[in-house]
């Protein structure tokens, strides 16, 4: 029997703390699974930069955020909209928040809609 001592270079993964022994892992500081997850998270983050949702137009606390006029930004003042937003004004070329404020007689405004029973 020989009393030989040998060493294996190793280090811990910066992400999960697992033991790394491969030359690539030693060089990068990450294991292959953690490196793949890091790259996927970065790709997801880049994709989400240009995304928006309906929650982006509402401030935390319930108030509406200051955004440019677009769909769902018009606040209904007649009470005829079940959502509270004026769909006609949101798509109208006139700068009104509710179609009731507009003097134009178009077929999308509240007066043209049938009353719900």
SULBELUR-V303870 format. One record per backbone hydrogen bond with DSSP energy under -0.5 kcal/mol. CO is the residue of the C=O (numbers start at 0). NH is the residue of the N-H. E is the energy in kcal/mol with one decimal. If there is no record, write none. Layout:
{{CO | NH | E} {CO | NH | E}}
This chain:
{{1 | 3 | -1.2} {10 | 19 | -3.3} {12 | 16 | -1.0} {17 | 12 | -2.7} {19 | 10 | -1.6} {21 | 25 | -2.6} {22 | 26 | -2.0} {23 | 27 | -2.9} {24 | 28 | -2.7} {28 | 13 | -2.8} {30 | 34 | -2.5} {31 | 35 | -2.0} {32 | 36 | -2.3} {33 | 37 | -2.4} {34 | 38 | -2.2} {35 | 39 | -2.2} {36 | 40 | -2.6} {37 | 41 | -2.1} {38 | 42 | -2.1} {39 | 43 | -2.5} {40 | 44 | -2.3} {41 | 45 | -2.2} {42 | 46 | -2.0} {43 | 47 | -2.1} {44 | 48 | -0.8} {45 | 48 | -0.5} {46 | 49 | -0.7} {47 | 50 | -1.3} {52 | 55 | -1.4} {53 | 56 | -1.0} {54 | 57 | -1.0} {56 | 64 | -2.3} {58 | 61 | -1.7} {62 | 58 | -2.8} {64 | 66 | -1.1} {69 | 72 | -1.9} {73 | 75 | -0.6} {73 | 85 | -2.1} {79 | 81 | -0.5} {80 | 83 | -0.6} {83 | 75 | -2.1} {84 | 86 | -0.9} {85 | 89 | -1.6} {86 | 90 | -1.0} {87 | 90 | -0.6} {88 | 91 | -0.6} {93 | 95 | -0.6} {97 | 100 | -1.6} {98 | 101 | -0.9} {103 | 105 | -0.9} {105 | 108 | -0.8} {108 | 111 | -1.8} {108 | 112 | -0.6} {109 | 112 | -1.3}}
